[in-house]
Every structure is written in C-alpha cells, then in structure tokens.
Amino acid sequence: MGHEYIEETFDGTGKLITFFCKLCDCKFNDPNAKNMHMKGRRHRTNYKKKVDPDLVVEVCKYIDI
C-alpha cells in the first residue's frame, strides 16, 4: 500500500541510492528499511490520513509483564 508515494533516487551510473517516502517525509538507503517502513504503523496511519480515510489501521497494545 502506498508504493506510489515512494520516490527512488539514482546516481549518475543508474545505481539506486535512496528511497524517499513523500507521505511520511522519510528517507531510506536500504530496500529492507523501505519495506519495513511501508508495513509500519506510521506509514499506514499517514496513508489513512492523506489518501484513504476508510483504511483500518490496527492499534498495537504492548503489555508489560
């Protein structure tokens, strides 16, 4: 969800160097970090606020033991 809001930046040789999330104003250098961000609550919440108000974003509650 929201792949269209991720910009890719390439260097002069065509090598992918960074990703930028326009929804969250975040920059990533690693494809794994980009993927984790897109699955994360911050990205999904911003997507809900700015794109799809009907999207359900689960709230995680951590229990201290």
SULNORMO-V763371 format. One line per field, one symbol per residue. ss: DSSP state (~ for helix, > for strand, _ for the rest). A space follows every 50 residues. Layout:
BEGIN
ss: ???
END
This chain:
BEGIN
ss: __~~~>>>>>_____>>>>>>____>>>__~~~~~~~~~_~~~~~~~~~~ _______________
END
